[in-house]
Amino acid sequence: MATQEAPKSIYDFTVKDIRGNDVSLSGYRGKFEILAFPCNQFAGQEPGSNEEIQEVACTMFKAEFPIFDKIDVNGKNAAPIYKFLKSEKGGFLGDAIKWNFTKFLVNKEGKVVERYAPTTSPLKIEKDIQNLLGSS
């Protein structure tokens, strides 16, 4: 029986976009891009359909980044990409994602280099991205 090789980077994953199409994350190789994965596991904060999520993100928040299919990030049905992210960078109190807007920073090679709490300021992340860019 052939065993599947463990993923080495996020580029080994294919995920579904908000319209249900398969998207290989290898298409993001070498780029710094925000990828949003909606989740309704936190006090019902994301109960809408994919169409409603897209509408809110694009009209209210002017999102100009890809939004993917709504997924689970914790538990037995957690999406494989999140199992990988959590295995690479565990949280302060264990691996589980604690709340919406937990963020992961991935370098150009697809390796997870940092995990941020939901409350972390985007300015902190910007500084870390600039450091990564400077070291490449």
Secondary structure, DSSP 8 states (H G I E B T S, - for coil): --------SGGG-EEEBTTS-EEEGGGGTT-----B-----STTS--S-HHHHHHIIIIIS---S-BB---B-SSTTB-HHHHHHHHHS-BTTBSS--STT-EEEE-TTS-EEEEE-TT--HHHHHHHHHHHHHT-
